[in-house]
């Protein structure tokens, strides 16, 4: 079940015992600095306290508020100051224990401090297990644009403990499932067939499918670590998904990453039907599954034309040309597909119709 990611391993089997062995063997005298959010502190650290107690040398813990607002330069600055005050060196170790925000922020701060401090990721959300903690992308939001500042920096290990899934609120759990659905739609028709029959996910179902889902992401990452070619396939649903997240970033309405990506995948499926050969029946099937699994009511609160500005700033664009990942059928994807702004906005109107039952 463990996955070789090149310079590190993604560990599923006896993950917490392996974490203790790995840290004590490789960092016996190093300072340990744990980065976690308040949810992780309350619900997840107690689950693994007995394992952390077996790690030699006392750990320092930095707790932050959960959510995208914490993925900021201001919080990165606080962490750099803490590292400096504690005299963290390049021989020390950062443990990111939490969701994608924790691994993105913690990885970015560690990679830029003294040109790099080693990091281990211990993902506690389904989103982080399936996506954020694997692949080496770290960064923060800037000027209301998601992941505008970032870097490629691999962890020294990722240790996945599925028991954490039982600590998640239902909405957070389902949000993370979006990335697993994405992996199936771009590369694994067999998994898609299982997922469309399953409907709403259970922890047991997800736990069984998670290693295969992570292996799909790892396959793209190891082929293209710097995201210049085939790894772009992993952006399926993210072009419009990120634009939606950007529009809600300063809103009182919380839209989770997976929810935005689910809407973005319906958009991408619609565009795929128009210009990549996706059948009408597959479009309907994908739309129905995603609209059933996720609460997408938020799409009715946006006007399609509001998406134009964040779409123009999407970092995946080639100049002024929108670049999308499309699928010809479930399990078969193509990247770097030029899409007009008109069709992109039209696809969002289609999602609004799906959610509205039209």
N, C-alpha and C positions, 0 to 999 in steps of 0.2 A: 504493500500500500504506500510505501514511501516513494517520493518522486525526486529524481535527480535533476536539479535545476542548473547544473553546470558547476558554478562556484559554491553552491550550497545545496542543502536538502530540504524538502518539504516533508516533515515527519508527521504521520498520522498514528502509527502504531506505538502505544505506550508513550505518547508524546511528552507528558510531564516528567516521567522518569528519565526519558532521553534528554530532556532539557537540563535537568540537574546534572546528569553525567557529562553532557557537552560543556556546560559552563564551568563546572569544577575541573574538568580536564584541560580546558583551553584558556581559562581566565582565573587561575587559582588565587591570585593575589590582587586582582584588579578591583577598582571601585565599580560599583553597580549603580546605575541610575535608572529608575523605573519611571516611565511616562504613561499616565493613564488618565481617563476622564472620571468624573464623579460617579457615573453609572457603573463603570468597571470597578471602582473602589468599593462600592456598596455591594454589588451582586457577584462579581467575578473573582476578585482577589481572595475572598473567603474560600472559594472553591479550590484554589491552588496554594493557599497559605502554607499547607503542610509540605508542599514541594519547595516553595521558596525558602522555607526554613532550613532545608537541606543544602542550600547553596552557601558556600563559604563566603565570608565577608558581608557585613551589613549593607543593605541597600538604602539609597536615598529615593524618596518617592515625590514626583511632581504631579499634582492633580489639577486638571483643568475642566472647564465646562464642556459638556458634549455639544456636538453640532458644528456646522460649517463655519460659523462665526469664529471659532477657535483656530481655524486654519488661516492665520493672519501673520503679517510681518510683526505686529505688536507682540503677539505671544511668542513668536520665534525669538524676538529680541529678549524677552524675559528668560527664555531657556538658555540663550547664549550667555546672559549675565549669570545665571545660576551655575552653568558649567564653569565659568571663569572663577566665581566665588568658591566653588568646591574644588577648584584646581583639577578638573577632569583633564586627563591626558589622552593621547592617541592609543595608549595601551589599555584604556578602560573600556567599559561596555555599557551600552544603552539597551534597555529592554522596553520595547513598545508593547504594552498590554492594553488592547482595546480594539476599536473599530478602525475604519479607513482613515478617519481624520487623525487619529493618534499615529498610525503608521506613516501617513503622508507628512505630517508636521514633524514628528520625531525623527523620521528618516532624513528630512530636509535639513533640520538643525544639526544633526549628527554629521551629515555629509559635508557641511560647510564649516563646521567648527574645527579649527586646526587642520583643515584639508581632509578631515575624515576620522570619525570615531566609529568603532565596530557597533553593529546593531543586530539584535535578534527581534523578530516579530512573533508575538503570541496573539493571534487574532481571536477576538471574543464575539464578533458578530458574523453572521452568515456572509454579509457583503465583504468583509475583510478576509474571511476564509477562502471564498471563491474567487476573489479578485484583488482587493487593494493591497494585501500583504505580500503578494507574489508578483514579481515582474520588474522590480527595481525603480519604478517611477515614484518620485517623492516631490513634494512641492506645497505651495501655499497659494491662496487666492490673493488677487491684487487688483485694485481699482474696479471692484465689483465683477471681475472676470475670473472664472473658475480655473484654478491651476495655472495661472498666468506666469508664476515664477516657479521653476522646478529644475530637476536634475535627475540623472540616472545613477542610482546607487544601490547595489544589491545588499541585502542583509547577509549575515553569516549563517543564518538558519531561520526556518519558519516552523513553528511547532503548533499543530492544530489539534485542539482538545474539544471534540464535538459536544461534550457535556455542557459547554458554555451556551449552546443553542437553547437549552432549557431555561436560561436566565433571561431570554429576550422577550420583550413585548411582541405580541402577534404582528403588529404593523412593521416593526423593525425586521423580524424574521422574514416576512413575506417580501419586504423590500430587497433583501439580499438575494432572494430567489431569482430576481430579474437577471442577474449576471449568469446564473446557471442556465436559465432559459436562453440567454444570448449565446452561450457556448454551444448549446445544442443546435440552435438555428443556423449557426455559421459553420458547424463542423461535425455534427453527430446526429444524423436523422433517427437512429435507433433510440437515443436518449429523448429526442423530441417526441417520438411516438409514445414513450412511457409517460412523459410529463404532460402531454395533452390529455391522456386518459386519467392521470392522477388528479388534475385540476388543482385545488388548493393544496399546498405542500404540507406534509407532516415532518416532524423532526426525524422519525425513523426513515422515511423515504429519502429525505435530503442527505442524511448521514451515509446511506448506501450509495448514493450517486455522486457525492462530493469528490472523492478521489479522481474519478473519471473526468469530472468537470474541471478540476484544477489541472489535471494532466493536459487537457485541451489548451488551456491558457499557456501552460508551460511550453507546449510544443511550438506555439507561435512566437513566444518570447525568445526561446533558445535559437530559433532560426533567424530572428531579427531583433537582437537585444536593444538597438537604438531606434526602433520604430520608424525605419525608413522604407520598409517594403511590406512584406506579408503580415507583419504584426498589426498593421493598420486595420486588418480585418476585425480585430477586437473592439473597434469603435462602432460596430453595428448598433444603431439606436442611440448613440451618444451625441451625434451632431445636434439634432433637435432636442435631445434629452438635456444636454448641457445648456442650451439656450433657454429652456424652460427653467432650469435651476437658477440661472442668472437673473431671470425676471422676478423670481420669488425670493431672491437672496435678502432683500431689505424689507420683505413683506412680513406681516404678522401671521400669514398663512404658511405653515410648514409643509413643504413638498420634499419627500425623501428621495435620495438619489435613484433608488430602484424604481420608484413610481414614475419619475421623470423619464428614465430610460425605457420603461415599459411603453409609455406614450410614444417615445422616440422610435421604438421598434415597430410599432404599428405604422408610424409615418414612413419608416424605411421600407416596410413591407408594401405599403401603397405605391411608393415610388418604384419599387422592384416590379410590381405588377405593371406599371406603365412603361418601364424601359429596360427591364432585365429578364423578362420572361416568366416571372412568378405567376402561377395560375390563379384564376379567380377563386377557385376552391381553397387553395392554400392561403390566399389573402384573407378570406373569410374565416378560415380555421384559426389562423394566427391572431386575428383581431378578436375573435370570440374568446379564445383562451386567455389572452392578456387582459381583456376587459373584465373577465370573470374573476381572475386571480387578484387583480389590483383594483383599488379604488381610484379611479381616474377622473373623478368629478371636477378636479381643479382645472382641467382643460377648458371647461366652459367659462372660466373666469378670465380668460385671456382672449385678446383679438389676434388673429393670425399675423397681421402686419407688425405687431409688437415684437415678433421674433426676428424681424429682418436685421436689426442692429446687432444683437448678439451673434446671429449667424454669420454676419460679415466679419466678425472678430474671431471666429473659430480658428484655432491654431492649426487645424488640419487642412485649411483652405490652401489652394495654390494661387497666390495672388488674389484676385477678386473672384475666383471661381470656387463655388461650393463643391466640396469633395465628400461623397457618401460611400458607405459600405452597403452593398445591395446583395440580395440572394436570388438565385434563379429557381431554387427549390429549397425546402428545409435541409440543412446540412451542406449546402454548396453556396459559397459566398465569393464575391468579387469586390476589390477595393479600388480606391482612386477613381470613382465614377462621377463624372461631372453632372451636376444637377442644377437646373435653373432655380433662381429664387422663387419664381412664380410656382413651379411644381412643388418646391419645399413647403411653401405656405399653403398650397392647395392640400398637401398631405395632412397638414395639421387640421384643416377644416374637415377632412375625412374622419380624423380621430374624434373630433367634436361630434360628428354625426353618429359614430359608433357608440360613444358614451351616452349620447342622448337617445339612443334606441332607434335612430332613423335608418 
